[in-house]
């Protein structure tokens, strides 16, 4: 299953920024792997994840991650390997690390910098561990500590400090400060051009900025340098964004199969589950999320994915309980928003409003630690608050990062605020592969179809509403029923009238024999 990476035409067409219009009232694909092969890969992957029969080996710092034979003395993941050393190799290579190992690493590096305060590497390793722990636990309190440690490292060792630069890029990605992430990722690439993890961070930053050409260039370089599971998973994410679904699924299946650390394998299983959910393969999604949680019970994104899938299966009470586990003491705002919409779909308005208010509270806490939650706040206000406020927030976000997800959210907010002509430009950018919106996302298609319906474009509206329901029939407990209702109201297509002077019946009458 460890097949060479495929790299089909990794540079998509550029995405021009949509312009403004007057106010109003309201791909190419690469060759496909055989479906049966993909299904076999995923089935084997899920089985392997469920068994968890792997040693937690992790890649080294300066070379592509390759499985190390378990049991070799001193090998990462071998019996007796210290958790802090495994965590250090993980954060240096840009892959997930276990929370227990991160805590050990943080405590160890705190002791080190107290006794050797001029050790630039120790400060960088401390900062990297803080970034990963904050990312995994959704605790923004770790991010300012990470920032201080990493900037101390750079002050003490400013020359070719790839570790600190890469960790600052990862911190900026976690905060959704993609301009800063790009700057630091480029610095990491310059300091260590042979390190694949630096290119992976650059891909994340450029994706967040909507710079699809730069994503393609960075992916080309990553795939030349690195054939690790992490590189495969990053390639899968890019292919998914381009709408190359089969290639994305094949790459993430390979990543799961070749990952050797349980925490890393769990992360890729969660990614596979997300892709399965997006295409409406709900049983496959449940299996992937369940396997991920067996390997890493602390993986809250997998629990949220499981909750989302249960809601799509109309197992709503199970979904509510799963969201409760996913939220934990420090819930992610996007998961709270999903739970609120599930409550609203069930008519539990008071609980929905409570969830929406908690989104605002958590976003405020995140903002104090430098985390940008404007996108989720814009989505919240567009659908459950003040649409005019949503438009203002999302216009500002678009100026900072003209990415596909922001185009969709801004277009929808404009529709909700009554400006469908301008909205159409943004929802088109989010769904048109020639403009960078190649991802096959049912919610985006629903938004575009709704806007087109508001403009009287019944044919286009019907096409995109059908696309939404075909992509994932239960894409949202709140909005999928609206998509079906809107499609029903549009009815069947009406044949166009014949041009004046043309007798359609005569045109198609067979000549006499």
N, C-alpha and C positions, 0 to 999 in steps of 0.2 A: 504493500500500500504506500511505500515511501517513494512515490513517483516524482520525477523531476518537475520543477515548477513550470507551468505553462505561462507564457507572457504574451498574450495576444494583443498586439497594437496598443501599448499601454498609454498612449497620449490621445485622449478624446478631444473633440472640438472645443474651442473656448466658449465661455459663458458670458455674453455681453450683459451688462446690467440693464434690467428693464427700465424703460423710461416712464414718464408720467403722461396721463391722458386727462381729458376733461372729466369733471365729476359727473356722475349720473346717480339715479336713484338706487338704485340697488347695486434602429442602430445595427445602428448596425450591431450585429452580434458575432462573436467569434464562433469557430466551430464548436459544436456541442459535444461533451462527453456523453456516452450512452447512458440513458436513464437507469438501466438495470445496474450498471457498474456503480453509479452514484448511490443507488439504494442499497446495494450490497455493502459499500463502504460505510454508509451511515449505520446500517444494522450492526456491522462488526464493531464500529466505534462505540455505539451505545452499549453493546454487550461488554466491551472492554472497560468502559467507564463504570458500568454497574458492578463488575467484579473488582475493579480497582487494583488489579494485580500488577502494579508497577512500582518501581523504586523512584524516589524523588530526586533524580539526577537533574542537574541544571547546567547550562552552558557556561563556558568561561568568559572572561571579559573581552579578550581581543580577537576571538575567532568565532565563526558561526557555531551555533548551538548544535551539538550532535549527541545522541544518546551515549552515555558512559556505562559500561557494563557494571551492573550492581554487584556489590561484593568485593570490588577492587579496593584495597585499603586506601583510605584518603579520598576516594572518589565522592563527588557530591551525591548525596542521597544514599551512600553506602551505610550499612548499619553502624551506628555510633557517630555519624557525621554530625557535628554541632549544628543546631538549628540556626544560629546566627550566621554561620558560614554559608549555609544553603541560601538563607535570605539575602546575604551580600551578593552572591553570584546571581541571584534572581534580579535584584534591583539594578545591578550593573548591566545585565543583559536586556533589561527592559521587559521582563516577564513577571507575572503575578507571583507574590510570595505569601507564605502562610503567616497569619497574624501572630502566632506564637514565636516564630522565628524573627519576625520584625521587632517584637518587643524585646527579645534577647539582644538583637543587633543594636537597637536604640540605647538600651542600658549599657551595653559594652562600649559603644562609641561616646556616650556621655562621660563615662569614666576616663576614656582615652583623652578627650579634649580638655578635661579638667587637669590631667597630669601633663599633657603635651599640647598646650593651647595654640602652638604654631604649626600643628600637623594639618596641612591643607587637605590631604587625602581623607583623614579621619572626619574632618568637618563635612566634606563632600558625601562621605558614606552615611553620616548621621542625617544630613539633609535629604538624601535619597530615600532613606528608610522612613523618615517623617512623611514624605510625599506619598509613598506607597501605602502607608498606614492610613493617612487621611483619605486617600482615594478609596480604599477598601471599606472603611468604616463610615464614610460620608461625614466625618468629623472635621469641620473646617478649622478647628483650633490647631490642628497639626500644621496647617499651611504657613502661618506667619513664622512658626518655629523653623520650618523647612527653609523658608526664604532667608532668615537670619543666618542659619548654618551655611547655606550655599554661598551667600555673598561673602561670608567670612572666608570660606575656602578660596574664592576667587581673589580676594584681597591678599591672602597669604601666598597664593600660587597662581598668578594671573596668566602665565604662559602655558598654552596648550592644555588647559584644564578641562578635558573633555567630560570627565565625570560630573563636575559641577555644572557645566553648560547643559549637558543632557538632562540632568535632574531639574534644572531651572526650566527647561523646555517642557518636561513632564508636569511640573508644577503649574506652568501657564496653561497647558492643556486641561488639567484638572480644574482650573479656575475659569476655563473657557475664555481666556485672554489669548486669542489666536495670533494677533500681530506679534505679541511678545514671544509666544511659542515659536513662531517662525524665526525670529531673530536669534533666539537661543539655540534652536535646532541647527540653524546654519552655522553658528559658532562651533557647535559640537562636531558637525561634519568637517569643518575646516581643521579642527584640532585632531580629529581621528577619522580620516576619510575611509579607513578600512572597517569601521564599526557599523554593522547593519542597524543596530538599535537607533543610531542617530538619524538614519534615513527614515526609519519607521516613524519617529517623532516628527520629522519634517513633513511626511505624508499626512499625519494627523493635523498638523498646523495648517497646511495648505488646503486640506479638505474643509476645515472650519472656516477658511477665508473664501471658499468657492473658487480657488485657483486650480482648475482642473488640468491645465497644461503642466503646471509645476508638480502636481500629484503624479502625472504620468512620467515625468523625468525622474522624480525621486524613486518611483517604483522600479523603473528600469535599472537604476543603480543598485537598489536594494536586492533585486533578484539576481544580479550578477555577483554580489558579494556573499549572499546569505541564503542557505537552503534549510534553515531551521524551522521548527514548528511555528515560532513567532512570526517569521517572514511569510510563511504560508497563510497564517491567519490575517496578517496585514494585507496581503494580496487579495484574500477573499473579501475583505471589507471594501477594497477599491472596486473589485468586480461587481459586488452587490450594488454599489452606488451607481455603476454604469448600466445596471439592469442585466448583467450577464449572470443570471441566477444559477445556471447549471455549473458554470466555472467556479462561482463563489462556493457553492455547496461541495464541490469536489475538493477544492483547496482546504476548506475548513475540516472536512472529513480526514484529509491527509494530516492536517495539523493535530487533530485529536489522536490519530493512530500513532503518530511519531513522538508526541509529547511524553516525557518520562516522569515528570513531577505531577503528583495528583492535583495540586492547586492549579498548575498551568493547564493540565488536561481539562479540568473542570471549567476553566474560563473559555476554552474553545468549544466545549460541549454547550455552554450557555449561548455562544455565538451561533452554533448550529441550530439550537432550539429557536433562536430568534428568526433565523432564515426560514425554518420550517413553518413557524407561526405566520410569517409574512405571506407565504404562499398558500395558507389555509390548510396545511398538513398538520392538523391539531394533535393527532395521536403521536406522530413523530416528534412534535414539539414537546409534548408531555414526557416522552421517554428521554429526550435529551436533557431537559431541565431536571428531571428526577435523577438521572445519572450524575449530572453536575453536582447536585446537592448531596448525593451520597459521598462523593469525593471531597467536597468542600462545603460543609453545612453553613459556613459563614458567608457564602456567596449570595448576597441579597439580590443581585440582579437576576440570578436564576430563580429565586423564590418569586420575584415580581413577574418574571416571564411565565412561571407556572400559574400564578394567579390570573394573568392576562389570558392564558390559554383556557383555564377552567371557566372564566367568564364567557369566552367564545363558545364553549361547549354547553353553555346555559347551566353550568353547575355553580350557581351564583353564591350560595352560602359557603361552599368550599373555597371559592375565589376570595370572598371577604376574609376568611380565616388566613388564607395564604398571604394576602396583602398585609394582614396584621403582623405576620412573621417577617415579611420583607421590610416593613417600615422600621421596626426596632426602636431603640431610644433616639436615634437621629435619622428620621425618615428623609429620603430624597424627595424634593418637591415634585418631580415628575411622577413618582409613584403615588404620592398623595393626590395629585390631579386625576390619575387613572382611577383611584379608589372613589373619589368624589363623583366621577362620572358614572361609575358602576352603581353607587347609591342612588344617583339621580335617575338612572334608567329603571331602578326598582321602585321609584316613587318615595324614597326615603329622603325627603328634601332636607330635613334638619341635619341629618348625618352628612349629607352632601355639602351643605353650607359650612359645617364644622371642618370638613376636609379641605375645602377651598380656603378657609381662613388660616388653616395650618400651613397651606402652601405659602401664603404671604408671610407668615411668621418665620418659616424656615428660610425663605428667600432673604429675609432681613438679616438673619443670623449668618447666612452665607456671604451676603454683601459685606458684612463687617470684617470678614476674613479675605475679602478680595475676590470672591466667586461671583461670576456673572450669571444670574438666573433670569435675565430679561426675556429670553425666548419663552420659557415656561410661564412667566408672568404675563407676557403678551397673549399667549394662548388662553390662559385662565380668564383674563379680562375680556377677550374677544367673545368668548362663549358664555361666561358666567358673571360678568361684571360690566365694566364700562368700555364699550367698543372704541370710543374715541380715544380713551387713554391707551388702549391696546395699540392703536395705529401709531400714536406718538412714540411709544416704547419701541415698537418694531421698526419704525423708520430709522430711529437712532441705531438700533442693532444692525440694520441693513447697511448703514453707512460704515459701520465698523467691520462687518464681515458679510459680504454678499453671497452667502452660501445657500444651497438648495433648500434646506429646512427653514431658513429665515424667509426666503422668497415665498414659500407656501404659507407660512404663518402670517406674513404681512398681507398677502393677497386675500387670505380668509378674513383677516381683521378689517380690511377695506370693504369687503363684501358685507360684513356684519354692520359696518358703519354706513352702508348705503352707497358706496362708490364702486359699482360693478365694472365700469369700463377700465378704470385704473387697476382694479383687482385682477382683471383678466390677464394683464401683462405679467403680473407676478405669479399667478397660479400656472400660467403657461410656461414660464421659465422653470418652475419646479417640476414640470411633467414632460417637457420637450427635450429629448436626448440631444438635439442639435444645440441646445442652450445649456447643457450640463445636467439637466434633470432626467437622467436615464433610469433612476431607481424605480422599481415597480412597487409603488406604495399605494395601497388601497385608499388611505385617507386623503392623499394628495389628489388622486383621481376623483374622489367624491367632491372635494373642494372645487376642482375645476368644473366638474359637471354641474354643480349647483350654481356657480357663477354664470356659466353659459346659459343655464336655464333662466336665470334672472334677466339676461340680456335677450331672451327670445330665440336663442340659437338652439332650437330643439334637437336637431340632428346631432350636433356636437355634444350637447348635454346628455342625450341618450347614450351615445357612444362611451363617454367617460364614466357615467354612472354604472353602465354595464361592466366596464372594465374594473371598477372598484369592487363590485360584487363578485366578479369572476376571479379576481386576484385573491381575495380573502372574504368569503361571504359574511363572516362575523368579525369584521375588522374592528368594530367598536360597539359596545353594548348600547351606547347612546346614539351613534350616528349611522350605523348600518341599517337599522329600521327606517331612518329618514331617507337613506339612499334608495331603499326598495320602494318606499312610498312615492318618492319623487319620480322614479322610473315608471311606476304604475300610472301616475298622473299624466306623464308624457304620452302614454299609449303607444300604439304601433306606428311605424313610419307611414306617412301619407304619400302616395306616388305623386311625383311632380306633374303639373298640367302639361299637356302637349303644346308645342309652339303653335301660334295662330296659323290656320290654313293647313295643318297636318292632320290627316285622318289616321289615328293610330290603328284602328281596326283594319283599314285598307292596307296599311304598310305591312301588316303581318298576316294578311290573307294569302294562303298558298295559291300559286298560279294553277290554272286548270291543267289537268293531265292530258 
